[in-house]
C-alpha cells in the first residue's frame, strides 16, 4: 500500500482511501462524484479502474455485486492498517 500511495502524484488515492475509511459503502459513481466535487480532474472510467485495482491488487475492499452497481467498502480487517498507513504517509 505504501508503494501504491508513493505513485499517487495528485493525492487522489489517499483521498479515496480516506473516504473508504469512513466505513461507508460506495459505488463507483459515488466515488467519482465525491472526487469531482473535490476539484480532482478525473474520468468515471479512471475512478472505476482505481477502485477496481484497490479491490483486486491490494485486496482491501469488499465488493457487493448483487444490485445494478458494484458496491465497495473497506474490509473491516484492514481498517486499522489503512488508517495507520494514511496517518504516517
Phi, psi and omega in degrees: 000326179295319177295320179300315179289331179295336178266010182272094187288328185243009176083005185293322181294320178296319179297316180294318178297320176296323177299312179293333180292342178294344177095358180276172176251141185222144169273168177300320179299321179292321177295317178301312180299319179299314181290322180297320177289336179274014176067027171270137177271098183226157172254158178301318181296322178296318178294318178301318179294319181295314180294320177298321178294319177299325180286311188275316185272320179274331178070022184263350181253148170255154185230138175244116185250020185282334182265199179289331183234148174292134178245123184252147173211157178284130179298136182306321184291348181254357185299314180294320180295312180297315178301317180294317179297315181293324179295325185260004182257000000 
